[in-house]
Amino acid sequence: MKEFIQKYQKAIVGTGAVSVLLICYFQQKELSKLRSEQVKVYNVPAAADSLQKIVDSLETELFMAKTMNGRYELALEHLHEVNQPAGLVFQRYMETETE
């Protein structure tokens, strides 16, 4: 075995060197491919920005609706205090006729 290695030492070293070079080449090729795909990922924030704008808009609409609902509840409580029969009529109408 020693004699074989000594006899073909240059061929073995040369084959190893070529193998290492080929591995490096294919790794660099794969890295450049992955780097070019990474550019496509940067397009995602544009979609995320538009979704965030929609969420902000919906939050604003929800806040306005909750505010209006709170005003109606306060007005109904005031109506019960000021004119209880009218408040009961309004509440009964709201609970039974508006569904």
N, C-alpha and C positions, 0 to 999 in steps of 0.2 A: 504494500500500500504506500509506504514511504517512497519507494522508487517511482510509482505512478505519479504521485503528487510532485516530486522533483522534476520528473520528465515533462509534465504538462503544466507546470507552475504558471508560465506566462499565459497560456490559454485559459486557465481557471481564473486568474486575476483579470484578464481582459473580459471574460464572460461576466464576471461579477460587476465590473465597472459598467459595462453596457447595460446590465440589468438595473443597476442603481440609476443610471441616466434615464432609462425607459420609465422606471417608477416615478422619478421626479417629473418627467415630461407629462405623464398622465395625471399626476396629482395637480400640476399647474393648470392643465386643461380643465379638470373638474372644478378647481377653484375659480377659474375665470367664468365658467358656466354658472356656478352658484352666485357669483358676484353680479352677473347680469340679471339673474332672476330676482335678486334682492331689490333691484330698482323697481320692479313691479309692486313690491310690498309698499313702497312709498306712496302709491296711489290710494291706499286705504284711508289715510287721514281726510282726504277730500270727502269721501262718503261718510266718514265719522262726523265731520263738521256739519254736513247737511242733516244728518240724523240728530245731532245735538241741537241744531236750530229748531227742528220739529219738536223735540222734547221741551225746549225752552218755551216755545209757543204754546204747547199744550199745558205746561205748568202755569203760564200766565192766564190762559182761559179758565183753568181749574180754580185758580185763586179768585178770579172775578166771579165765577159761579158760586163759590163758597161764601164770598163776601155778600153777594145778593141773597143767598139762602139765609145767612145770619140776619140780614136786615128784615126779611120777611118774618123770621122767628121772633125778633124783638118787637116788630109791629103787631104781631098776633098777641104776644104777651101784654102789650100796652092796650090793645083792644079789649082783652079779657078784663083788665083792671078798670078801664074807663066805661065800657058798655059790655057787660058780661053776656047778655042774651045775643047781641050781635056777634060777639066773639065765638060763642057756641055755634051759631048758625054758619059762620064762616068756616070754622074748624070742621063741622059735620059735612059741609059742601066739599071742602078740600079733601077730606078722607074718603068720601063715598062717590062723588060725582066726577072727579077728575082722572080716574084711572082708565 
